[in-house]
Amino acid sequence: MTTVAYTIRRATPGDAEQITPVHVASIRTLCAKDYTQEQIDAWAGWKSPEKYRDAMAAGEVFFVAEVEGRVIGFSVLFGDEVKAVYVHPDQVGRGVGRRLLDAVEDEARSCGVAELKLTSTLTSVRFYESCGYAKGDLHQHPVSGGVMLPCVHFTKRLR
């Protein structure tokens, strides 16, 4: 297997077109073992470039991982909350998620955030534990159409 280098950078509204299919592929492929088809459809079905551009305009800070101009993952910070870390299924296991999370943590530190919080899918619990996050309670997180996703709260003190 040939390893191709990837870079992490702050996203722009122009990246929204590539973020959308990465997000949907990650949900539909990686999370399928932990959630029902109804949950996956309700969660992935509303994703669109406009939603990401609107989130950026509202102050959410996006980072993307890219290879040769192609987005392979993204992460999002809003205030003291990690809103997202998603990697295309073909790129899992290369450290992309960890580096995207590092970018969010660095941004949070630079903004004076002392503690980050996040809501994790069941699929990502081990990832966040391995990155030093403290596991909190299990709860039901609403997605579209009244469908609920079992998720886990996490926190991490930043140094």
Buried (B, 14 or more C-beta within 10 A) or exposed (E): EEEEEBEBEEBEBEBBEBBBEBBBBBBBBBBBEBBEEEBBBBBBBEBBBEBBBEBBEEEBBBBBBBBEEEBBBBBBBBEBBBBBBBBBBEBBEBEBBBBBBBBBBBBBEEEEBEEBBBBBBBBBBEBBBEBEBEEBEEEEBEBEEEBEBEBBBBBBEBE
